[in-house]
Amino acid sequence: MQTKREIQELLSAAGVSPNRKLGQHFLVDLNLMRLLIDSARIGPCDVVLEIGTGTGSLTEALAEQAGHVVTVELDPTLAGIARSRLGEAGNVQIINTDVLSGKGAIDPAVIEAVTQAQARLRNLGPIGPVRPTGPIPSRFLLVSNLPYDVASSVMINLVKGPVTADAMFVTVQKEVAERMTAGSGSRDYGTLSIFLQATGEVETIRRLKPSVFWPPPAVDSAMVRYVRDPDKSRRILDMDFFGAVIGLFIGHRRKMLRACIKEAPPELGGRDLWLEIFARHSIDPTRRPEELAPEQYVDLANSCHQLLRDP
């Protein structure tokens, strides 16, 4: 891990300074970086995805524990600095790209890198500096100081797939952390809240002041843990369909449910079907979308999915 002075020297030598437009706020409190890594309990068979490599400070520590690290950096200068720092690490793959491509999906190159790393560890065992003495379960983890503008989309994608994270340990702006942990009926409750809580457990690890970053952002941040619950996740029949149903209602969160269904596209059924679904689950159609719990969205999506495919 790198101190604030070391990061400043690396950037100065490269003739650059932090780009606030790209969300370049480096976590420089080494105790908090250790807390993030320790919370993840990374093992030698785990594949770790990091978004926002920066100068490779967190990456260096991840590489000491993980079987393989895929780290993504949009800024070519920072990616070059990280490569110079991590050139000897055989278990690190640096990808210089925007993690999101197309319609807000994870870039195919990142998905391929993660998938290949998972296959390699399953077939050949870990290539990192720590090797297990017996069989150890392999996990796919997101461990990152996430750039604000991609945080929500990245996490939703890693819940939906095609590659799904077993757990996420992230620092995000306070606003995002509040959306991750918000309960139904609250102002911050929305798509991110529903996806995370319908598939796993979410909790805030620590609140973070701007002073623990360099340069300090204008807002507070938080360190948050998400752990996927296989039983919860298996309840969802179709993740994409589930997302479409959430979008139908949360996109009109202030309206009554019965008003939202007037906006339903053909692939989500019509008014009569939805009134039947509401009745099946004893949901009052005069309620508002923000009042429904994540598990109720699972029930609605599953019922709609089944009725449309097996009327």
Buried (B, 14 or more C-beta within 10 A) or exposed (E): BBEBEBBBEBBEEBEBEBEEEBBBBBBBBBEBBEBBBEBBEBBBBBBBBBBBBBBBBBBBBBBBBBBBBBBBBBBEBBBBBBBEBBEEBEBBBBBBBEBBBEEEBBBEBBBEBBBBBBEBBEEEBBBBEBEEEEEBEBBBBBBBBBBBEBBBBBBBBBBBEEBBBBBBBBBBBBBBBBBBBBEBEEEBBBBBBBBBBBBBEBEBBBEBEBEBBBEEBEEBBBBBBBBBBEEBBEBBBBBEBBBBBBEBBBEBBEBBBBEBBEEBEEEBBEEEBBBEBBEEEEBEBEBBBBBBBBBBBBBBBBBBBEBBEEE
